[in-house]
Amino acid sequence: MTAPVRFPRFFVTSPAPCPYLPGRMERKVFTELKGPHADALNDALSRIGFRRSQTVAYRPSCLDCAGCVSVRVVAGEFRPSATQRRNFKRNSDLVVSECRSWSTSEQFDLLRRYLGARHPGGGMAQMDEVDFADMVEHSPVTSFVIEYREPGDGITPGRLVGACLTDRQGDGLSMIYSFYDPAHEARTGLGNFIILDHIRRAARLGLPFLYLGYWVEGSERMQYKIRYRPLERLGRDGWERMADAEQDRLIKSVAAAPRRDPDAGAGSAKDGMPRIPDSDHELL
């Protein structure tokens, strides 16, 4: 007799202020990822809009808002814009390495500088080195760290200027958390370069998609995701490609907004990170 299938138990967080849209409240539904089938569960949930944070998969479940929209880039059909091609060329000398999910002090130091400059009041601002190690090393699914370094001297590696914790899923790569040198005087667009490299990496692996997390129209720090095309978004009827005309309009609206650091937020996929002890009640 085969063992009965055990379905995951889902929980919902208590309402909290939305970090993306002022004046609104958010809540999330989530489940724990564990055991020998964690990869398969994570893959299935990602296709219906869930994101991974450490050992949980979650998605927004707000009562009066559907502003968080899952988006993914069609990697094999991606065609960089002129700005993105210049970014590729400018940063093409970086040494990119896929590393096992093992944290280092060098990565943590870079993360601290990044958080201090980009997200000083964010939920990760108080993260210490042990917390960072937990985030990187205690993954229940197939994941790795991609490092971006300046050229070395042939003996010692060059300076670490960017890194990304990435999941490999059945149909694509998912950027869980990326960070980079926020004050590099000679390089711009590092955050966007990390995304561009991930799109190229997914295509080379024969994986159809790069998952970018949630896009929130009206949230300034999420607008960088709209620059990559073709872009698919998850709606009530499943994944659908965003029309060129709509994406053109959205890109123009971003370009017309007051100038700020073009790299701010790029590549970070900084969606909230609920933990099971924060649950309000069990759903299933």
Beta strands, then each sheet from edge to edge (+ up, - down):
strand 1: 10-13
strand 2: 16-17
strand 3: 25-26
strand 4: 28-32
strand 5: 51-53
strand 6: 56-60
strand 7: 68-74
strand 8: 95-99
strand 9: 143-149
strand 10: 160-169
strand 11: 172-180
strand 12: 209-216
strand 13: 231-235
strand 14: 238-241
strand 15: 279-282
sheet 1: 5+ 6- 4+ 1- 15+
sheet 2: 2+ 3-
sheet 3: 8+ 9- 10+ 11- 12- 7+ 13- 14+
end
